[in-house]
Amino acid sequence: MSKQWASKDDGAFKRQVSSFRENICHEHPIYKPAKGRYWLYVSLACPWAHRTLITRALKGLIPIIGVSIVHWHMDEKGWRFLTSEDQEVPFDINKASTINGGIETTNLNEYTPTGHIANDSSRPMIDGTIEPLYIYKRLSDLYYKSNPDYSARFTVPVLWDKETQTIVNNESAEILRMFNSGVFDEFVEDKSSIVVKDLYPTKLQKDIDELNTWIYDNINNGVYKSGFSEKQEVYEKEVTNVFFHLDKVERILHENYKNLETKYGKAEVSKHLDEYFLLNNTLTEVDVRLYTTIVRFDPIYVQHFKCNFTTIRAGYPFIHKWLKNLYWNYDAFGKTTDFNHIKLHYSRSHPRINPLGITPLGPKPDILQMNE
């Protein structure tokens, strides 16, 4: 997720195809699985990068693959890192082996005005982290180190190989599958840290692929096609399509919740939300991929991308219940979600949409409690 403006004369948004598409596996001649060899670069604002961070946590890979976090503000040169000069104390490399790279996440119970925060704010472990391998200032430096002739956009996530000093992959869906594949499982010492054994189980792969296809095109990317539309008629078509498919997700989750009520009784269903997911009572990559869009919907997409037919909390009770369940009951989701990064990035990094760079304070709270 870097410079998003790729509209043509028809006023429609076109997303760039990722450039680095290698895989990590035992059979690969170069990229073999190993502990500490690979490094993940993400933005906490970017939903595509967020899905890899969630999967890293669900699969117990936090001690295996380190993380660096880019600054939330994306300027005309793309993503940047904090520099070593920004650090009051030397950067602790161990913080890269935490669930979200050591970033201090938002306290949801506090009023957090953002007007005093400048785009060049350099609060260590709040606005971002340094790049610890080469002390690079820009994500683009990693792309040029991999390919001096690189000429496309500098997107996150980036999965880096420290041994060959190059990008392995920058396609989030493929990185997610790599982390899930099990090739790193042998290096996970604490097996209890593996929350989900397989996010892409064989018996559900056909259903997962089908859901991923229409959710990606119409919801994940749909909010962007709405927000970056440059003609009224294109916007109206795209935003209507987003909500048509949110309705479809709502029906699926409504049916799944009714099935749980039938199985356990209405009085007991709240005790069994560990079975409340999109497919077959099983947490899969479909939930991961949809979550990163839905958790951003009310705080930013409603106003910034004009996806304002309704909010998730007001208009979609079963999506809302599913969202809160993931956020509050699974650290991999809740502790990798930073609403300050999300709000500041979108509102400050897209001057064609929000030329004054005013960051919304609402909704408050950013996400409701489970019982609300």
C-alpha positions as CSV (number, residue, x, y, z in Angstrom):
1,M,0.0,0.0,0.0
2,S,1.9,3.0,-1.2
3,K,0.9,5.7,-3.7
4,Q,-2.7,4.7,-4.5
5,W,-3.5,7.0,-7.4
6,A,-3.6,4.8,-10.5
7,S,-6.8,6.0,-12.0
8,K,-7.2,6.2,-15.7
9,D,-9.5,8.4,-17.8
10,D,-12.5,6.3,-16.7
11,G,-12.0,7.6,-13.1
12,A,-11.6,4.0,-11.7
13,F,-8.9,2.9,-9.2
14,K,-6.4,0.3,-10.5
15,R,-4.2,-1.6,-8.0
16,Q,-0.6,-2.4,-8.8
17,V,0.5,-6.1,-9.1
18,S,3.2,-7.2,-6.6
19,S,6.7,-7.7,-8.1
20,F,8.5,-10.2,-5.8
21,R,6.9,-13.6,-5.7
22,E,9.3,-16.2,-4.4
23,N,8.3,-18.9,-1.9
24,I,10.0,-20.2,1.3
25,C,10.0,-24.0,1.5
26,H,12.4,-26.9,2.0
27,E,12.4,-27.6,-1.8
28,H,13.4,-24.1,-2.8
29,P,17.0,-23.9,-4.0
30,I,17.6,-20.7,-2.1
31,Y,14.9,-19.7,0.3
32,K,14.9,-22.4,3.0
33,P,13.0,-22.1,6.2
34,A,15.1,-21.1,9.2
35,K,14.7,-19.3,12.5
36,G,15.9,-15.6,12.4
37,R,16.7,-15.6,8.7
38,Y,13.7,-13.7,7.5
39,W,12.4,-10.2,8.4
40,L,9.0,-8.7,7.9
41,Y,8.4,-5.0,7.2
42,V,4.9,-3.7,7.7
43,S,2.7,-0.7,8.2
44,L,0.2,-0.9,11.1
45,A,-2.1,1.3,9.0
46,C,-2.1,-1.0,5.9
47,P,-4.7,-3.8,5.8
48,W,-2.7,-5.9,3.4
49,A,0.4,-5.8,5.7
50,H,-1.8,-6.3,8.8
51,R,-3.0,-9.7,7.6
52,T,0.6,-10.9,7.6
53,L,1.2,-9.6,11.1
54,I,-1.9,-11.4,12.3
55,T,-0.9,-14.7,10.7
56,R,2.6,-14.4,12.1
57,A,1.0,-14.3,15.6
58,L,-1.6,-17.0,15.0
59,K,1.1,-19.4,13.8
60,G,3.5,-18.8,16.8
61,L,6.1,-17.2,14.5
62,I,6.8,-14.1,16.7
63,P,10.2,-15.4,17.9
64,I,11.0,-16.7,14.4
65,I,10.4,-13.7,12.2
66,G,11.3,-10.2,13.3
67,V,9.2,-7.1,12.4
68,S,9.9,-3.5,11.6
69,I,7.1,-0.9,11.5
70,V,7.2,2.0,9.1
71,H,6.0,5.5,10.1
72,W,2.3,6.0,9.7
73,H,2.8,9.0,7.4
74,M,3.4,8.2,3.7
75,D,4.8,11.2,1.9
76,E,5.7,11.7,-1.8
77,K,8.7,9.4,-1.4
78,G,6.6,6.6,0.2
79,W,7.1,4.8,3.5
80,R,9.9,5.8,5.9
81,F,11.4,4.5,9.1
82,L,12.4,6.3,12.2
83,T,16.2,7.0,12.2
84,S,18.7,6.1,14.9
85,E,18.8,9.8,15.8
86,D,15.2,9.7,16.7
87,Q,15.9,7.1,19.5
88,E,16.5,8.5,23.0
89,V,18.0,5.1,23.9
90,P,19.6,2.5,21.6
91,F,17.0,0.5,19.7
92,D,16.3,-2.9,21.4
93,I,16.4,-5.5,18.7
94,N,14.3,-7.8,21.0
95,K,11.3,-5.5,20.5
96,A,11.2,-6.7,16.9
97,S,10.3,-10.1,18.3
98,T,7.0,-9.0,19.9
99,I,3.5,-9.2,18.5
100,N,3.5,-5.8,16.8
101,G,7.2,-4.9,16.7
102,G,7.2,-3.2,20.1
103,I,4.8,-0.4,19.1
104,E,2.8,1.1,21.9
105,T,-0.8,0.7,20.9
106,T,-3.6,3.1,21.5
107,N,-5.3,3.2,25.0
108,L,-8.9,2.9,23.9
109,N,-10.2,4.3,27.2
110,E,-8.5,7.6,26.8
111,Y,-9.3,10.7,24.7
112,T,-6.5,10.9,22.3
113,P,-6.5,14.1,20.3
114,T,-4.2,14.1,17.2
115,G,-4.0,17.7,16.2
116,H,-0.7,18.3,18.0
117,I,0.9,15.3,16.2
118,A,2.9,16.5,13.2
119,N,3.4,14.4,10.1
120,D,7.2,14.3,10.8
121,S,6.6,13.2,14.4
122,S,9.3,10.9,15.5
123,R,8.2,9.2,18.7
124,P,10.2,6.0,19.1
125,M,8.0,2.9,19.3
126,I,4.9,4.9,18.8
127,D,5.1,6.4,15.3
128,G,7.3,3.6,14.0
129,T,10.6,1.8,14.5
130,I,14.0,2.1,13.0
131,E,15.2,-0.3,10.2
132,P,17.7,-2.4,12.3
133,L,19.4,-4.4,9.6
134,Y,20.9,-1.6,7.5
135,I,19.7,1.5,9.3
136,Y,17.8,2.5,6.1
137,K,15.6,5.6,6.2
138,R,13.2,4.5,3.5
139,L,11.4,1.3,2.5
140,S,12.5,2.2,-1.0
141,D,16.1,1.5,0.0
142,L,15.2,-2.2,0.5
143,Y,13.6,-2.3,-3.0
144,Y,16.7,-0.8,-4.6
145,K,19.0,-3.1,-2.7
146,S,17.0,-6.0,-4.1
147,N,16.8,-4.5,-7.6
148,P,18.7,-1.3,-8.5
149,D,16.5,-0.9,-11.6
150,Y,13.2,-1.2,-9.7
151,S,10.7,1.3,-11.0
152,A,7.3,0.5,-9.5
153,R,5.8,1.5,-6.1
154,F,7.3,0.7,-2.8
155,T,4.6,-1.3,-1.0
156,V,4.2,-3.2,2.3
157,P,4.4,-5.9,3.4
158,V,7.9,-6.9,2.5
159,L,9.3,-10.2,3.5
160,W,13.1,-9.9,3.5
161,D,15.9,-12.6,3.5
162,K,18.8,-11.5,5.6
163,E,21.1,-14.2,4.1
164,T,20.8,-13.2,0.4
165,Q,19.9,-9.6,1.3
166,T,16.9,-9.3,-1.0
167,I,13.1,-9.2,-1.0
168,V,11.6,-12.7,-1.1
169,N,8.0,-11.6,-1.5
170,N,5.8,-8.5,-1.3
171,E,2.4,-10.1,-2.0
172,S,0.4,-10.2,1.3
173,A,-1.8,-13.2,0.3
174,E,1.3,-15.3,-0.5
175,I,3.2,-14.3,2.6
176,L,0.1,-15.2,4.6
177,R,0.1,-18.7,3.0
178,M,3.8,-19.0,3.5
179,F,3.5,-18.3,7.2
180,N,0.6,-20.8,7.4
181,S,2.2,-23.5,5.4
182,G,3.9,-25.1,8.4
183,V,7.5,-24.8,7.1
184,F,8.4,-22.8,10.2
185,D,6.6,-25.0,12.7
186,E,9.8,-27.0,13.6
187,F,11.4,-23.8,14.9
188,V,8.5,-22.9,17.3
189,E,9.6,-24.0,20.7
190,D,6.4,-23.1,22.5
191,K,3.8,-25.1,20.6
192,S,1.0,-23.6,22.7
193,S,1.8,-20.3,20.9
194,I,0.3,-21.8,17.7
195,V,-3.3,-20.5,18.0
196,V,-4.4,-22.1,14.7
197,K,-2.8,-25.1,13.2
198,D,-4.0,-24.5,9.7
199,L,-5.7,-21.4,8.3
200,Y,-6.2,-23.1,4.9
201,P,-7.3,-26.6,5.7
202,T,-7.7,-28.9,2.7
203,K,-11.4,-29.7,3.3
204,L,-12.2,-26.0,3.2
205,Q,-9.9,-24.7,0.5
206,K,-12.6,-24.5,-2.2
207,D,-14.9,-22.5,0.0
208,I,-12.0,-20.3,1.3
209,D,-10.9,-19.5,-2.3
210,E,-14.5,-18.7,-3.3
211,L,-15.1,-16.4,-0.4
212,N,-11.6,-14.7,-0.7
213,T,-12.3,-13.9,-4.4
214,W,-15.5,-11.9,-3.9
215,I,-14.6,-10.5,-0.5
216,Y,-11.3,-9.2,-1.9
217,D,-12.7,-7.6,-5.0
218,N,-15.8,-6.2,-3.5
219,I,-15.0,-5.3,0.1
220,N,-11.2,-5.4,0.7
221,N,-10.4,-3.6,-2.5
222,G,-14.0,-2.3,-2.9
223,V,-13.5,0.4,-0.2
224,Y,-10.5,1.7,-2.2
225,K,-12.4,1.6,-5.5
226,S,-15.0,3.7,-3.8
227,G,-12.6,6.1,-2.0
228,F,-10.3,6.7,-4.9
229,S,-13.0,7.1,-7.5
230,E,-12.5,10.3,-9.5
231,K,-16.0,10.4,-11.1
232,Q,-19.3,10.6,-9.3
233,E,-20.9,7.7,-11.3
234,V,-17.9,5.5,-10.6
235,Y,-18.1,6.2,-6.9
236,E,-21.8,5.6,-6.7
237,K,-21.4,2.2,-8.4
238,E,-18.5,1.1,-6.2
239,V,-19.9,2.2,-2.9
240,T,-23.2,0.5,-3.6
241,N,-21.3,-2.6,-4.5
242,V,-19.4,-2.5,-1.2
243,F,-22.6,-2.5,0.9
244,F,-24.3,-5.1,-1.3
245,H,-21.4,-7.5,-0.4
246,L,-21.4,-6.5,3.3
247,D,-25.0,-7.5,3.3
248,K,-23.9,-10.9,1.9
249,V,-21.4,-11.3,4.7
250,E,-24.0,-10.3,7.3
251,R,-26.3,-13.0,6.1
252,I,-23.5,-15.6,6.3
253,L,-22.6,-14.6,9.9
254,H,-26.3,-14.4,10.9
255,E,-26.8,-17.9,9.8
256,N,-23.7,-19.1,11.6
257,Y,-24.8,-17.4,14.8
258,K,-28.3,-19.0,14.6
259,N,-26.6,-22.4,14.2
260,L,-24.7,-21.8,17.4
261,E,-27.9,-20.8,19.2
262,T,-29.5,-24.0,18.0
263,K,-26.5,-26.0,19.1
264,Y,-25.9,-24.4,22.5
265,G,-29.0,-22.4,23.3
266,K,-29.5,-18.7,23.3
267,A,-28.4,-18.3,26.9
268,E,-25.1,-20.1,26.3
269,V,-24.1,-19.0,22.8
270,S,-21.8,-16.2,24.1
271,K,-19.6,-18.8,25.7
272,H,-19.0,-20.5,22.4
273,L,-17.8,-17.6,20.2
274,D,-14.6,-19.6,19.6
275,E,-16.8,-21.3,16.9
276,Y,-18.1,-18.0,15.4
277,F,-16.3,-17.5,12.1
278,L,-17.2,-17.3,8.4
279,L,-16.6,-20.9,7.6
280,N,-17.6,-24.2,9.3
281,N,-17.0,-22.9,12.9
282,T,-13.3,-22.7,12.0
283,L,-10.9,-19.7,12.1
284,T,-9.5,-19.5,8.6
285,E,-7.6,-17.0,6.4
286,V,-11.0,-15.7,5.3
287,D,-11.5,-14.2,8.7
288,V,-8.0,-12.8,8.8
289,R,-8.4,-11.1,5.4
290,L,-11.8,-9.7,6.1
291,Y,-11.0,-8.5,9.6
292,T,-8.3,-6.0,8.4
293,T,-10.9,-4.2,6.3
294,I,-13.8,-4.3,8.8
295,V,-11.8,-3.1,11.8
296,R,-10.9,0.0,9.7
297,F,-14.4,0.5,8.4
298,D,-16.0,2.7,11.1
299,P,-12.9,4.6,12.2
300,I,-11.8,5.6,8.7
301,Y,-13.5,4.2,5.6
302,V,-16.9,5.6,6.5
303,Q,-15.8,9.2,6.3
304,H,-12.5,9.1,4.4
305,F,-13.6,6.7,1.6
306,K,-17.2,7.9,1.7
307,C,-18.4,4.4,2.5
308,N,-21.2,6.0,4.6
309,F,-24.5,4.1,3.9
310,T,-24.2,3.0,7.5
311,T,-21.5,1.9,10.0
312,I,-20.6,-1.6,11.0
313,R,-21.7,-1.0,14.6
314,A,-25.1,0.5,13.6
315,G,-26.0,-1.5,10.5
316,Y,-24.4,-5.0,10.7
317,P,-25.0,-6.6,14.1
318,F,-23.6,-10.0,13.2
319,I,-20.5,-8.6,11.5
320,H,-20.1,-6.4,14.5
321,K,-20.3,-9.3,16.9
322,W,-17.8,-11.2,14.8
323,L,-15.4,-8.2,14.7
324,K,-15.5,-7.7,18.5
325,N,-15.0,-11.4,19.1
326,L,-11.8,-11.4,17.0
327,Y,-10.5,-8.1,18.5
328,W,-11.1,-8.8,22.2
329,N,-10.6,-12.6,22.4
330,Y,-7.6,-13.1,20.1
331,D,-4.4,-11.1,20.8
332,A,-3.2,-11.7,17.2
333,F,-6.0,-9.5,16.1
334,G,-6.5,-6.9,18.9
335,K,-2.8,-6.3,19.7
336,T,-1.8,-5.8,16.1
337,T,-4.5,-3.2,15.5
338,D,-3.4,0.4,16.1
339,F,-6.2,2.9,15.5
340,N,-3.9,5.9,15.8
341,H,-1.7,4.6,12.9
342,I,-4.8,3.9,10.9
343,K,-6.5,7.3,11.4
344,L,-3.3,9.3,11.0
345,H,-2.1,7.5,8.0
346,Y,-5.2,7.7,5.9
347,S,-6.2,11.2,6.8
348,R,-2.6,12.7,6.4
349,S,-1.3,10.6,3.5
350,H,-4.0,11.2,0.9
351,P,-4.1,14.9,0.2
352,R,-6.3,14.5,-2.9
353,I,-9.0,13.1,-0.7
354,N,-8.3,15.1,2.5
355,P,-6.3,18.2,1.5
356,L,-6.3,19.8,4.9
357,G,-5.1,16.7,6.6
358,I,-7.6,16.9,9.4
359,T,-7.8,13.6,11.3
360,P,-11.1,12.5,12.7
361,L,-11.4,11.8,16.4
362,G,-14.4,9.6,16.2
363,P,-15.9,7.2,16.5
364,K,-15.3,6.8,20.2
365,P,-14.5,4.3,21.3
366,D,-12.7,3.0,18.2
367,I,-14.2,-0.4,18.9
368,L,-17.0,-1.3,21.4
369,Q,-16.6,-3.8,24.2
370,M,-17.9,-7.3,23.8
371,N,-21.0,-6.6,25.8
372,E,-21.9,-3.4,24.0
